[in-house]
């Protein structure tokens, strides 16, 4: 059988550093996924947007969320948040996040978390019984050849110092786009004789990972 493996060469990791133009939301179809109408929005699959201004009793389910755009058409896009049975009115905005590439990435690994195990064993059980708790998306770790002039590296260091939550996007060579939110826990430097300066970066993911 011919291999369907994806080469890691050509993968691009980016960090959110700004915002694009806000697009007006004119319609919403509740469900899972949620379908949002924004005329001529111009988004592409994998773009990340911030939602705001929606109204209704359950608007807080979407307002303030940073989500990945999927299944785009000219005037609609899907977000993978379940709004089934909610009351949300179509008024508001979707504002795209602009990303800066993090150059010189040598290796990466992550999304290594696991759901907690909840013990539900009782006196009627004949063996230990468990259910799984919330998904923990874990950490994302990568190594880079350090470039003090690269805006992506500068942004990483700044976020590590400030402790501010950041948006991240990993684009694989097969056009798979993985998005997630994370804190920059560690940004270290290392070097030596006949070696370049390298940084090891640890990200702590919070919330769901989209695109895997």
DRENVOMAR-683686 format. One record per atom (N, C-alpha, C): residue in one letter; x, y, z; atom name; residue number from 1; chain. Coordinates in steps of 0.001 Angstrom, whole numbers, plus 524288, in hexadecimal, padded with zeros to 5 digits. Example, Ala and Ser with C-alpha at 12.3 -4.5 7.8 and 13.67 -1.06 7.14 Angstrom:
! residues 2
 residu  east north    up atome num chaine
      a 83386 7E9C6 81E78     N   1      A
      a 8300C 7EE6C 81E78    CA   1      A
      a 83390 7F31C 81E78     C   1      A
      s 83232 7F736 81BA8     N   2      A
      s 83566 7FBDC 81BE4    CA   2      A
      s 83264 8001E 81EBE     C   2      A
***
This chain:
! residues 212
 residu  east north    up atome num chaine
      x 80351 7FB53 80000     N   1      A
      x 80000 80000 80000    CA   1      A
      x 80373 804DD 80000     C   1      A
      x 8022F 808B2 7FCC4     N   2      A
      x 80526 80D89 7FC87    CA   2      A
      x 80469 810AD 80182     C   2      A
      x 808AC 812AE 803A0     N   3      A
      x 80864 815BB 80876    CA   3      A
      x 80559 81AC4 807B1     C   3      A
      x 8024C 81C2B 80BA3     N   4      A
      x 7FF79 82127 80BA0    CA   4      A
      x 801B9 824E1 80FB5     C   4      A
      x 806A0 823EC 81141     N   5      A
      x 80920 82725 8153C    CA   5      A
      x 8099E 82CD1 8136E     C   5      A
      x 80933 8306A 81725     N   6      A
      x 809CA 835FE 81613    CA   6      A
      x 80F4B 837A3 81792     C   6      A
      x 8121D 839F1 813FB     N   7      A
      x 81750 83BF6 81532    CA   7      A
      x 816D6 8409E 818DC     C   7      A
      x 81A3A 840D8 81CCC     N   8      A
      x 81A4A 84559 8204E    CA   8      A
      x 81D00 84A04 81DC4     C   8      A
      x 8204C 848E4 819D5     N   9      A
      x 8232C 84D17 8173F    CA   9      A
      x 81F60 850CF 8148D     C   9      A
      x 81FED 855D2 815A4     N  10      A
      x 81C62 859A9 81367    CA  10      A
      x 81805 85B59 81711     C  10      A
      x 817B6 85911 81BC0     N  11      A
      x 813CC 85AB6 81F92    CA  11      A
      x 814F9 86046 82163     C  11      A
      x 810DF 8633D 82261     N  12      A
      x 81175 868AF 82409    CA  12      A
      x 80E7A 86986 8291C     C  12      A
      x 81140 86B85 82D20     N  13      A
      x 80EE1 86CD4 8321E    CA  13      A
      x 80E86 872C2 83288     C  13      A
      x 809EF 874B6 83427     N  14      A
      x 80914 87A5B 8346D    CA  14      A
      x 8068F 87BCB 8399A     C  14      A
      x 80776 880B0 83B3F     N  15      A
      x 8052E 882C1 8400F    CA  15      A
      x 801D5 8877B 83EB6     C  15      A
      x 7FD4F 887EC 8413B     N  16      A
      x 7F9D9 88C54 84059    CA  16      A
      x 7FC23 89153 84286     C  16      A
      x 7FC5E 89568 83F50     N  17      A
      x 7FECD 89A56 840F8    CA  17      A
      x 7FB6F 89F1F 83FE2     C  17      A
      x 7F6D8 89E79 83D98     N  18      A
      x 7F3A7 8A306 83C5C    CA  18      A
      x 7EE42 8A183 83A8C     C  18      A
      x 7EB67 8A558 83878     N  19      A
      x 7E600 8A47F 836B9    CA  19      A
      x 7E52C 8A6D4 83159     C  19      A
      x 7E1D1 8A445 82E4D     N  20      A
      x 7E048 8A64E 8293E    CA  20      A
      x 7DB44 8A96B 829B3     C  20      A
      x 7D8A9 8AA33 82548     N  21      A
      x 7D3C5 8AD31 8253D    CA  21      A
      x 7CF49 8A9E9 82767     C  21      A
      x 7CBC6 8AC6D 82A4B     N  22      A
      x 7C72B 8A9C9 82C66    CA  22      A
      x 7C31C 8A906 8281C     C  22      A
      x 7C0E8 8A459 827C4     N  23      A
      x 7BCD0 8A321 82405    CA  23      A
      x 7B791 8A2C8 826E9     C  23      A
      x 7B391 8A50A 824B0     N  24      A
      x 7AE73 8A532 82737    CA  24      A
      x 7ABA0 8A000 826A1     C  24      A
      x 7A9CF 89DEA 82AF4     N  25      A
      x 7A6C5 89911 82AFC    CA  25      A
      x 7A10C 89A77 82A16     C  25      A
      x 79EBE 8982A 825FC     N  26      A
      x 79951 8996A 824A3    CA  26      A
      x 79591 894D6 82557     C  26      A
      x 797A8 8903A 8267C     N  27      A
      x 7944C 88BB3 8273D    CA  27      A
      x 79721 88774 82A33     C  27      A
      x 79425 8841A 82CC8     N  28      A
      x 7967B 87FCB 82FB5    CA  28      A
      x 792C4 87B22 82FB5     C  28      A
      x 794DA 87690 82E99     N  29      A
      x 791DA 871B5 82ECE    CA  29      A
      x 7940C 86E74 83337     C  29      A
      x 790F0 86DCE 83751     N  30      A
      x 792C8 86B31 83C08    CA  30      A
      x 792F6 8654B 83B4D     C  30      A
      x 796AF 862D2 83DCB     N  31      A
      x 79758 85D2E 83D6D    CA  31      A
      x 79CF5 85BB8 83E76     C  31      A
      x 79E8F 85740 83C80     N  32      A
      x 7A3F2 85575 83D1C    CA  32      A
      x 7A5C8 85305 837F7     C  32      A
      x 7A8AD 855E9 834A8     N  33      A
      x 7AAFA 85B02 835DB    CA  33      A
      x 7A706 85F75 8356A     C  33      A
      x 7A8B3 86411 8371E     N  34      A
      x 7A5A7 868D3 83682    CA  34      A
      x 7A731 86B5F 8315A     C  34      A
      x 7A34D 86CEC 82E3B     N  35      A
      x 7A44E 86F68 8292F    CA  35      A
      x 7A331 87541 829A4     C  35      A
      x 7A718 87865 8284E     N  36      A
      x 7A6A3 87E11 828C2    CA  36      A
      x 7A6B5 8807F 82352     C  36      A
      x 7A340 8843D 82284     N  37      A
      x 7A309 8871D 81D9F    CA  37      A
      x 7A591 88C7D 81E4E     C  37      A
      x 7A957 88DB3 81AEE     N  38      A
      x 7ABD9 892D4 81ACA    CA  38      A
      x 7AD1A 893D6 8150F     C  38      A
      x 7AA38 89743 81298     N  39      A
      x 7AA84 8980F 80CF3    CA  39      A
      x 7B00E 8995F 80B27     C  39      A
      x 7B1F4 8964F 80742     N  40      A
      x 7B722 89730 804F1    CA  40      A
      x 7BB5C 897BC 80925     C  40      A
      x 7BB5C 8940F 80CD6     N  41      A
      x 7BEF9 89470 8114B    CA  41      A
      x 7C4B8 8940C 80FBF     C  41      A
      x 7C5F4 89122 80BAD     N  42      A
      x 7CB55 890BC 809E6    CA  42      A
      x 7CED2 88D24 80D0F     C  42      A
      x 7CC8E 88A38 810BB     N  43      A
      x 7CFAB 886A4 813E5    CA  43      A
      x 7D116 881BC 810C8     C  43      A
      x 7D51B 87F04 812A0     N  44      A
      x 7D6B0 87A03 81060    CA  44      A
      x 7D66B 875D4 81497     C  44      A
      x 7D5C8 870EF 8130B     N  45      A
      x 7D5BA 86CA9 816D4    CA  45      A
      x 7DAB8 86CD2 81A18     C  45      A
      x 7DA0C 86CA0 81F3D     N  46      A
      x 7DE7C 86CCF 822C7    CA  46      A
      x 7DF91 8722E 824FC     C  46      A
      x 7DD1E 8764A 822C5     N  47      A
      x 7DDB1 87B7C 82516    CA  47      A
      x 7DB65 87B79 82A91     C  47      A
      x 7DD77 87EDE 82DDA     N  48      A
      x 7DBA8 87F4A 83340    CA  48      A
      x 7D8FA 88491 833E9     C  48      A
      x 7D453 88488 83657     N  49      A
      x 7D15E 8895D 8370C    CA  49      A
      x 7CF9B 889ED 83CB3     C  49      A
      x 7CEEA 88ED2 83E4A     N  50      A
      x 7CCA7 89017 84366    CA  50      A
      x 7C700 891B7 84299     C  50      A
      x 7C36F 88F82 845A7     N  51      A
      x 7BDDB 890AD 8453C    CA  51      A
      x 7BC37 8947E 8497D     C  51      A
      x 7B8DB 8983D 84816     N  52      A
      x 7B709 89C1B 84BE5    CA  52      A
      x 7B1C9 89E50 84A21     C  52      A
      x 7AEE8 8A085 84DD7     N  53      A
      x 7AA38 8A37B 84C9B    CA  53      A
      x 7A551 8A063 84BA4     C  53      A
      x 7A598 89B26 84BF3     N  54      A
      x 7A0DC 89802 84B3D    CA  54      A
      x 79D38 898D3 84FE5     C  54      A
      x 79823 8984F 84EFF     N  55      A
      x 7944F 8993F 8531F    CA  55      A
      x 790FC 89462 85408     C  55      A
      x 78DBB 894A1 85817     N  56      A
      x 78A76 89032 85978    CA  56      A
      x 78C09 88DFE 85EBB     C  56      A
      x 788A0 88AD2 860F9     N  57      A
      x 78973 888CF 86641    CA  57      A
      x 78E78 885A6 866CA     C  57      A
      x 79022 88314 8628C     N  58      A
      x 794BA 87FB4 862C8    CA  58      A
      x 79955 881D6 85F99     C  58      A
      x 79956 886E8 85E8D     N  59      A
      x 79D61 8893E 85B41    CA  59      A
      x 7A2DC 8887A 85D7E     C  59      A
      x 7A340 887DF 86296     N  60      A
      x 7A869 8873C 86506    CA  60      A
      x 7AB1E 88232 8634D     C  60      A
      x 7A825 87E8F 86118     N  61      A
      x 7AA7B 879BD 85F10    CA  61      A
      x 7AE46 87AF6 85AA1     C  61      A
      x 7AD19 87F2E 857A0     N  62      A
      x 7B052 8809A 8531E    CA  62      A
      x 7B371 8859B 853EF     C  62      A
      x 7B134 88972 85681     N  63      A
      x 7B3EF 88E6B 8572B    CA  63      A
      x 7B911 88DB8 85A1E     C  63      A
      x 7BD25 88FF7 857F8     N  64      A
      x 7C245 88F91 85A6A    CA  64      A
      x 7C548 88AB8 858EB     C  64      A
      x 7C2F3 88752 855CB     N  65      A
      x 7C595 88288 85428    CA  65      A
      x 7C94E 8839D 84F98     C  65      A
      x 7CDCB 88114 84FB5     N  66      A
      x 7D175 88127 84B55    CA  66      A
      x 7D127 87BD3 848C8     C  66      A
      x 7CF51 87BAA 843E8     N  67      A
      x 7CDFA 876B2 84170    CA  67      A
      x 7D059 8764B 83C00     C  67      A
      x 7D0FA 87178 83A3F     N  68      A
      x 7D2F7 87068 83507    CA  68      A
      x 7CE72 86FEC 83131     C  68      A
      x 7CF18 87251 82CA0     N  69      A
      x 7CB16 8725C 82895    CA  69      A
      x 7CB97 86D76 8252D     C  69      A
      x 7C736 86ADB 82427     N  70      A
      x 7C726 8661E 820F0    CA  70      A
      x 7C29E 86650 81D0F     C  70      A
      x 7C2D1 862D8 8192C     N  71      A
      x 7BE7E 86216 81575    CA  71      A
      x 7BC95 8673C 81318     C  71      A
      x 7C029 86A60 81135     N  72      A
      x 7BEAD 86F8F 80F60    CA  72      A
      x 7BBC9 86F5E 80A2E     C  72      A
      x 7B827 87311 80983     N  73      A
      x 7B5F5 8747F 80472    CA  73      A
      x 7B6E0 87A61 803EA     C  73      A
      x 7B504 87CAC 7FFBF     N  74      A
      x 7B5E4 88240 7FEF5    CA  74      A
      x 7B3C6 88583 80375     C  74      A
      x 7AF45 883F0 80591     N  75      A
      x 7ACA7 88728 80986    CA  75      A
      x 7ABED 88480 80ECD     C  75      A
      x 7ADA3 87FA0 80F56     N  76      A
      x 7ACE8 87CD9 81449    CA  76      A
      x 7B1DE 87A08 815E9     C  76      A
      x 7B214 878A7 81AD5     N  77      A
      x 7B63E 87550 81CD3    CA  77      A
      x 7B436 87268 82199     C  77      A
      x 7B6BE 86E0B 822C8     N  78      A
      x 7B534 86AD8 8273E    CA  78      A
      x 7B920 86B6F 82BA7     C  78      A
      x 7B735 86B33 83072     N  79      A
      x 7BA92 86AE6 8350E    CA  79      A
      x 7B8C7 86634 8383A     C  79      A
      x 7BC87 8635C 83A67     N  80      A
      x 7BB31 85E81 83D10    CA  80      A
      x 7BA47 85F67 842DF     C  80      A
      x 7B61E 86275 843E2     N  81      A
      x 7B3F6 86336 84923    CA  81      A
      x 7AE44 86192 848E2     C  81      A
      x 7AC9C 85E4D 84C74     N  82      A
      x 7A742 85C45 84C78    CA  82      A
      x 7A38F 86052 84ECF     C  82      A
      x 7A00E 86264 84BA2     N  83      A
      x 79C2B 86628 84D7D    CA  83      A
      x 796A2 863F7 84D2D     C  83      A
      x 79636 85ED9 84CCF     N  84      A
      x 79110 85C5A 84C71    CA  84      A
      x 78DAA 85DE3 8511C     C  84      A
      x 788DA 85F93 8500F     N  85      A
      x 7852F 860ED 8542E    CA  85      A
      x 78637 8661E 856D7     C  85      A
      x 78A09 86919 854FE     N  86      A
      x 78B4E 86E23 8575E    CA  86      A
      x 78813 8727F 854EE     C  86      A
      x 78817 876FB 85782     N  87      A
      x 78591 87BAF 85579    CA  87      A
      x 789CA 87FBA 85474     C  87      A
      x 78B29 88051 84F7E     N  88      A
      x 78F33 8840A 84DE8    CA  88      A
      x 78D45 886D2 848FF     C  88      A
      x 78DB8 88BF6 848F6     N  89      A
      x 78BBE 88F1C 8449F    CA  89      A
      x 7903A 890FB 84132     C  89      A
      x 78F50 890EF 83C19     N  90      A
      x 7935C 89252 83849    CA  90      A
      x 7941B 89833 837F8     C  90      A
      x 79781 89A1E 83B25     N  91      A
      x 7995C 89F7F 83AD4    CA  91      A
      x 79EB1 89F62 83D6F     C  91      A
      x 7A27A 8A1E0 83B17     N  92      A
      x 7A7A6 8A1D0 83D65    CA  92      A
      x 7ABE2 8A1EA 8394D     C  92      A
      x 7B094 8A075 83AE4     N  93      A
      x 7B50D 8A0AD 83753    CA  93      A
      x 7B888 89BE5 837EA     C  93      A
      x 7BB52 89ABE 833B2     N  94      A
      x 7BF72 896C6 833AB    CA  94      A
      x 7C467 89983 831C9     C  94      A
      x 7C852 899C1 83526     N  95      A
      x 7CD1F 89C95 833E7    CA  95      A
      x 7D19C 898B8 83379     C  95      A
      x 7D440 898B5 82F06     N  96      A
      x 7D86F 894E9 82E2E    CA  96      A
      x 7DD42 89635 83161     C  96      A
      x 7DFFB 89223 8330B     N  97      A
      x 7E507 892AB 835B2    CA  97      A
      x 7E94A 8927D 8318D     C  97      A
      x 7ECFB 8961A 831CD     N  98      A
      x 7F168 895FD 82E33    CA  98      A
      x 7F5F5 89339 830D8     C  98      A
      x 7F8C0 89003 82DC5     N  99      A
      x 7FCE0 88CB4 82FE6    CA  99      A
      x 80236 88E35 82DBF     C  99      A
      x 8063A 88D5D 830F1     N 100      A
      x 80BAA 88E2E 82F71    CA 100      A
      x 80E7E 888F5 82FAF     C 100      A
      x 8114D 88795 82B9C     N 101      A
      x 81414 88298 82B70    CA 101      A
      x 81897 88283 82F56     C 101      A
      x 81952 87E09 831C0     N 102      A
      x 81DCC 87D16 83534    CA 102      A
      x 821CE 87A1E 831F7     C 102      A
      x 8261A 87CB6 8308F     N 103      A
      x 829D8 87A66 82CEF    CA 103      A
      x 82DA7 876C0 82FBB     C 103      A
      x 83067 873B9 82CA6     N 104      A
      x 834B4 87055 82E85    CA 104      A
      x 832F2 86C02 83230     C 104      A
      x 82E1C 86A1D 83197     N 105      A
      x 82C50 865BD 834D6    CA 105      A
      x 82F1F 860C6 8331D     C 105      A
      x 83186 85E15 836CE     N 106      A
      x 83479 85954 835A2    CA 106      A
      x 8315B 8545F 836C7     C 106      A
      x 82E34 8547E 83ACC     N 107      A
      x 82B20 84FE2 83C43    CA 107      A
      x 82689 851A4 83F9D     C 107      A
      x 82285 84E5C 83FDF     N 108      A
      x 81E05 84F94 84328    CA 108      A
      x 81B6D 84A8A 844F7     C 108      A
      x 818BF 84AE4 84959     N 109      A
      x 81592 8468F 84B52    CA 109      A
      x 81184 848D0 84F01     C 109      A
      x 80D38 845FC 84FAA     N 110      A
      x 80955 84804 85347    CA 110      A
      x 80404 8459E 852C4     C 110      A
      x 80020 84898 854C2     N 111      A
      x 7FABB 846BA 8552F    CA 111      A
      x 7FAB5 84191 85830     C 111      A
      x 7FDC8 8417C 85C6B     N 112      A
      x 7FEF5 83CA4 85F31    CA 112      A
      x 7FBCD 83BDE 8642F     C 112      A
      x 7F7C6 83EF8 864E5     N 113      A
      x 7F4A6 83E75 869A4    CA 113      A
      x 7F10B 839BA 86974     C 113      A
      x 7EE8B 838BB 86DCB     N 114      A
      x 7EADC 8345E 86E2C    CA 114      A
      x 7E66F 835E5 871D0     C 114      A
      x 7E1D4 833D7 870C8     N 115      A
      x 7DD5E 834E3 87431    CA 115      A
      x 7DE46 8325A 87986     C 115      A
      x 7DC4D 834E8 87D8F     N 116      A
      x 7DCB3 832A4 882C7    CA 116      A
      x 7D900 82E02 88351     C 116      A
      x 7DA51 82A78 886D8     N 117      A
      x 7D703 825EC 887EC    CA 117      A
      x 7D3DA 826F0 88CE4     C 117      A
      x 7CEBB 8267E 88C7F     N 118      A
      x 7CB50 82761 890F6    CA 118      A
      x 7C95F 82218 892EC     C 118      A
      x 7CA8F 820EB 897B4     N 119      A
      x 7C909 81BF2 89A0B    CA 119      A
      x 7C341 81C1B 89B80     C 119      A
      x 7C01C 818BC 89902     N 120      A
      x 7BA88 81882 89A2B    CA 120      A
      x 7B913 81337 89C8C     C 120      A
      x 7BCE5 81094 89EBD     N 121      A
      x 7BBEB 80B86 8A137    CA 121      A
      x 7B84F 80C2E 8A5F0     C 121      A
      x 7B484 808B2 8A670     N 122      A
      x 7B111 808D6 8AB02    CA 122      A
      x 7B08A 8035E 8AD48     C 122      A
      x 7AD58 802D8 8B147     N 123      A
      x 7ACF0 7FDD9 8B409    CA 123      A
      x 7AA64 7F992 8B0C4     C 123      A
      x 7A7F2 7FAF5 8AC7D     N 124      A
      x 7A5AB 7F70A 8A8FF    CA 124      A
      x 7A970 7F558 8A4B5     C 124      A
      x 7ADE3 7F7F7 8A44C     N 125      A
      x 7B19E 7F6C4 8A022    CA 125      A
      x 7B43C 7F188 8A11F     C 125      A
      x 7B568 7EEB6 89CF0     N 126      A
      x 7B83E 7E9C3 89D61    CA 126      A
      x 7BDF7 7EA80 89BC7     C 126      A
      x 7BF38 7EF1A 89A0D     N 127      A
      x 7C49B 7F092 898BC    CA 127      A
      x 7C4E2 7F682 898C2     C 127      A
      x 7C993 7F89D 898BD     N 128      A
      x 7CA36 7FE42 8989D    CA 128      A
      x 7C7A8 80079 893AF     C 128      A
      x 7C4EE 804DB 89442     N 129      A
      x 7C24A 80758 88FE1    CA 129      A
      x 7C3FD 80D0B 88F7F     C 129      A
      x 7C4B4 80EC7 88A9B     N 130      A
      x 7C67A 8141C 889B8    CA 130      A
      x 7C377 81692 88535     C 130      A
      x 7C314 81BC2 88560     N 131      A
      x 7C189 81ED7 880D1    CA 131      A
      x 7C5D1 822E7 87FFF     C 131      A
      x 7C637 824D9 87B31     N 132      A
      x 7CA2D 828C0 87A0E    CA 132      A
      x 7C81C 82E3B 87B10     C 132      A
      x 7CB84 83188 87D25     N 133      A
      x 7CA2C 836F4 87E24    CA 133      A
      x 7CB5D 83A59 8796B     C 133      A
      x 7CC38 83F54 87A59     N 134      A
      x 7CD42 84307 87626    CA 134      A
      x 7D26A 841D3 87378     C 134      A
      x 7D297 842F8 86E68     N 135      A
      x 7D75D 8422B 86B63    CA 135      A
      x 7DB65 84649 86CE3     C 135      A
      x 7E027 84494 86DD5     N 136      A
      x 7E498 84814 86EBD    CA 136      A
      x 7E808 847BC 869E9     C 136      A
      x 7E888 84C13 86702     N 137      A
      x 7EB83 84BFB 86222    CA 137      A
      x 7F169 84BFF 862F0     C 137      A
      x 7F320 84CC0 867B7     N 138      A
      x 7F8A5 84C14 868F3    CA 138      A
      x 7FC17 850A5 8675B     C 138      A
      x 800E2 84F68 865C7     N 139      A
      x 804C4 85351 86469    CA 139      A
      x 8065A 852D4 85EAD     C 139      A
      x 808E4 856DE 85CB5     N 140      A
      x 80B3F 856D0 85788    CA 140      A
      x 810BC 858F5 85830     C 140      A
      x 8149E 855D3 856B4     N 141      A
      x 81A12 85735 8577D    CA 141      A
      x 81CDC 85759 85241     C 141      A
      x 82037 85B44 8518D     N 142      A
      x 82331 85B80 84CB4    CA 142      A
      x 82887 85DFA 84DA0     C 142      A
      x 82C20 85CE0 84A0A     N 143      A
      x 8316A 85EF6 84A54    CA 143      A
      x 8325F 86268 84595     C 143      A
      x 834DB 866E5 8466F     N 144      A
      x 835FA 86A89 84234    CA 144      A
      x 83BA6 86C4F 84275     C 144      A
      x 83DD9 86D88 83DDD     N 145      A
      x 842C1 87061 83DA3    CA 145      A
      x 8416A 87619 83E86     C 145      A
      x 84373 87857 842BA     N 146      A
      x 841BA 87D78 84483    CA 146      A
      x 84342 881D6 840CC     C 146      A
      x 83F9B 8855E 83FC8     N 147      A
      x 84076 88A00 83C8E    CA 147      A
      x 83E09 88EA4 83F68     C 147      A
      x 84147 891DE 841C7     N 148      A
      x 83F55 8962E 844FB    CA 148      A
      x 83C75 89A53 841CB     C 148      A
      x 83D18 89A44 83C94     N 149      A
      x 83A78 89E13 83943    CA 149      A
      x 8354D 89C17 83706     C 149      A
      x 83432 89717 837AF     N 150      A
      x 82F5F 894F9 8358A    CA 150      A
      x 82AC5 8967A 838F8     C 150      A
      x 826B9 898AE 83699     N 151      A
      x 82241 89A92 83995    CA 151      A
      x 81F4F 89624 83C4C     C 151      A
      x 81F81 8916B 83A07     N 152      A
      x 81D15 88CEE 83C99    CA 152      A
      x 81FDE 88B7B 84199     C 152      A
      x 8250F 88B96 84189     N 153      A
      x 8281D 88A68 84635    CA 153      A
      x 82762 88EAD 84A55     C 153      A
      x 8273B 8939E 8488C     N 154      A
      x 82657 897F8 84C23    CA 154      A
      x 82108 89770 84ECC     C 154      A
      x 81D10 895EA 84BC6     N 155      A
      x 817D4 89544 84DF8    CA 155      A
      x 817B0 890DE 851FC     C 155      A
      x 81A61 88C96 850E8     N 156      A
      x 81A9A 88844 854A8    CA 156      A
      x 81CEC 889FE 859D8     C 156      A
      x 82152 88CB9 8597B     N 157      A
      x 823EF 88E82 85E43    CA 157      A
      x 8207A 89253 86139     C 157      A
      x 81DE4 895D0 85E65     N 158      A
      x 81A72 8999E 860E0    CA 158      A
      x 815EC 896F7 863AE     C 158      A
      x 813A3 892FA 86129     N 159      A
      x 80F39 89034 86390    CA 159      A
      x 810FF 88CF8 86843     C 159      A
      x 815D9 88B13 86817     N 160      A
      x 817E2 88820 86C91    CA 160      A
      x 81881 88BB4 8714E     C 160      A
      x 81A3E 89079 87061     N 161      A
      x 81B03 89439 8749F    CA 161      A
      x 815C7 89630 876BC     C 161      A
      x 81216 89753 87337     N 162      A
      x 80D15 8999B 874D9    CA 162      A
      x 80936 895A4 876EF     C 162      A
      x 809BD 890B1 87544     N 163      A
      x 80609 88CAC 876E9    CA 163      A
      x 800C3 88D18 87446     C 163      A
      x 80077 88FF0 86FEA     N 164      A
      x 7FB84 890BA 86D22    CA 164      A
      x 7FA62 88C06 869A0     C 164      A
      x 7F579 88A64 8697B     N 165      A
      x 7F3D5 88617 86621    CA 165      A
      x 7F46E 88791 8606A     C 165      A
      x 7F645 883E7 85D2E     N 166      A
      x 7F743 884F7 857AE    CA 166      A
      x 7F492 880F7 8542F     C 166      A
      x 7F383 88289 84F61     N 167      A
      x 7F186 87F05 84B55    CA 167      A
      x 7F627 87CCE 8484F     C 167      A
      x 7F5D9 877C3 846FA     N 168      A
      x 7F9EE 87541 843E6    CA 168      A
      x 7F775 87243 83F65     C 168      A
      x 7FA78 871C4 83B32     N 169      A
      x 7F8A6 86EE4 8369D    CA 169      A
      x 7FD25 86BBD 8345C     C 169      A
      x 7FC3C 866B7 8337B     N 170      A
      x 80005 86344 830F5    CA 170      A
      x 7FDBD 8618E 82BB9     C 170      A
      x 80083 862CE 8277F     N 171      A
      x 7FECE 8614C 8224B    CA 171      A
      x 80279 85D22 82033     C 171      A
      x 8005E 85876 81F29     N 172      A
      x 80379 8541E 81D36    CA 172      A
      x 803C0 8544E 8173E     C 172      A
      x 80796 851A4 814F3     N 173      A
      x 8083C 851D0 80F41    CA 173      A
      x 80392 84FD2 80C1D     C 173      A
      x 80038 84C9A 80E7E     N 174      A
      x 7FBA2 84AAE 80BA6    CA 174      A
      x 7F6FA 84E60 80C29     C 174      A
      x 7F7FE 85329 80E1A     N 175      A
      x 7F414 85749 80EC3    CA 175      A
      x 7F0B2 85691 813A2     C 175      A
      x 7F1D7 852B9 816EA     N 176      A
      x 7EF34 8524B 81BF4    CA 176      A
      x 7F0A0 85702 81F4F     C 176      A
      x 7ECAC 8597B 821AB     N 177      A
      x 7ED8C 85E07 82506    CA 177      A
      x 7EBA1 85CB2 82A84     C 177      A
      x 7EF31 85CEB 82E48     N 178      A
      x 7EDF3 85BB5 833BA    CA 178      A
      x 7EE57 860C7 836D9     C 178      A
      x 7EA3A 86223 839AE     N 179      A
      x 7EA43 866F4 83CB8    CA 179      A
      x 7E948 865C6 84277     C 179      A
      x 7EB99 868EE 845D7     N 180      A
      x 7EAF5 86839 84B73    CA 180      A
      x 7EC91 86D2C 84E52     C 180      A
      x 7EAE0 86D99 85338     N 181      A
      x 7EC61 871E8 8569E    CA 181      A
      x 7F00F 86FD3 85ACD     C 181      A
      x 7F416 872DE 85C1B     N 182      A
      x 7F7EB 870F2 85FD6    CA 182      A
      x 7FAD7 8756D 86274     C 182      A
      x 7FD15 87439 866F5     N 183      A
      x 800A6 877C1 869AC    CA 183      A
      x 80642 87611 8687F     C 183      A
      x 809C3 879CE 867E9     N 184      A
      x 80F4E 87898 8672E    CA 184      A
      x 811B7 877CF 86C90     C 184      A
      x 81274 872EA 86E0E     N 185      A
      x 8148C 871A9 8733A    CA 185      A
      x 81A71 8725D 87389     C 185      A
      x 81D33 870D9 86F63     N 186      A
      x 822E8 870F2 86F8A    CA 186      A
      x 82515 872C5 86A5C     C 186      A
      x 82920 87604 86AAE     N 187      A
      x 82BF5 877C1 8660E    CA 187      A
      x 831B4 87806 867A3     C 187      A
      x 8348A 873CA 866C1     N 188      A
      x 839EB 8736A 8689D    CA 188      A
      x 83DC8 8742E 8642E     C 188      A
      x 842AA 8756E 8658C     N 189      A
      x 846E7 875E7 861C8    CA 189      A
      x 84B3E 87216 8632A     C 189      A
      x 84DAC 86FE3 85F28     N 190      A
      x 85214 86C5E 85FFB    CA 190      A
      x 855E1 86CFA 85B73     C 190      A
      x 85AEF 86C5F 85C9E     N 191      A
      x 85EF3 86CC2 85895    CA 191      A
      x 863EB 86A15 85A63     C 191      A
      x 867D8 86A29 85716     N 192      A
      x 86CC8 867A5 85874    CA 192      A
      x 870BE 8686B 85423     C 192      A
      x 8753C 8660E 854CE     N 193      A
      x 8795D 86665 850EC    CA 193      A
      x 87797 863DD 84BCC     C 193      A
      x 8788F 8668E 8477F     N 194      A
      x 8772F 86492 84255    CA 194      A
      x 87165 86312 8420A     C 194      A
      x 86E14 8668D 84411     N 195      A
      x 8686C 86588 84420    CA 195      A
      x 86581 86AAB 843A5     C 195      A
      x 860C0 86A72 841A4     N 196      A
      x 85D78 86F17 84166    CA 196      A
      x 85A65 86F9B 84676     C 196      A
      x 85863 87452 8476B     N 197      A
      x 85510 87539 84BFA    CA 197      A
      x 84FA1 87307 84AD4     C 197      A
      x 84DB2 86FE2 84E63     N 198      A
      x 84893 86D73 84DB6    CA 198      A
      x 8451A 86E94 8525D     C 198      A
      x 8400A 86E80 85143     N 199      A
      x 83C20 86F4C 85552    CA 199      A
      x 8388A 86A95 85594     C 199      A
      x 8372B 86927 85A49     N 200      A
      x 8333C 8651E 85B34    CA 200      A
      x 82E70 867D1 85D6F     C 200      A
      x 829F0 866F8 85AFE     N 201      A
      x 8252D 869B6 85C7D    CA 201      A
      x 82103 865C8 85E1F     C 201      A
      x 81E9C 866BA 862A0     N 202      A
      x 81A4E 8637E 86485    CA 202      A
      x 8155B 866C0 864A9     C 202      A
      x 81145 864E3 8621C     N 203      A
      x 80C2E 8675E 86235    CA 203      A
      x 8086C 86405 86564     C 203      A
      x 8055B 86676 868CB     N 204      A
      x 8013D 863A9 86BAD    CA 204      A
      x 7FC09 864ED 86919     C 204      A
      x 7F9B2 860F6 866B7     N 205      A
      x 7F4D9 861AF 863DE    CA 205      A
      x 7F03F 86227 867AD     C 205      A
      x 7ECB3 865B6 8667E     N 206      A
      x 7E7DE 86615 8697A    CA 206      A
      x 7E34B 865EF 865B2     C 206      A
      x 7DF5D 862E0 866F8     N 207      A
      x 7DAE6 8624A 8637D    CA 207      A
      x 7DBCE 85E20 85F65     C 207      A
      x 7D875 85E2B 85B73     N 208      A
      x 7D897 85A12 85778    CA 208      A
      x 7DC7D 85B4B 8532C     C 208      A
      x 7DE59 85724 850A8     N 209      A
      x 7E1AB 8578A 84BFD    CA 209      A
      x 7DE34 8567C 8474E     C 209      A
      x 7DE76 859D4 84357     N 210      A
      x 7DB3A 85946 83EAC    CA 210      A
      x 7DE8C 857B5 83A05     C 210      A
      x 7DCB4 853EA 8370C     N 211      A
      x 7DF53 8527A 8323F    CA 211      A
      x 7E213 84D3E 83256     C 211      A
      x 7E2CA 84AF9 836F8     N 212      A
      x 7E54D 845D6 8375F    CA 212      A
      x 7E179 84196 83597     C 212      A
***
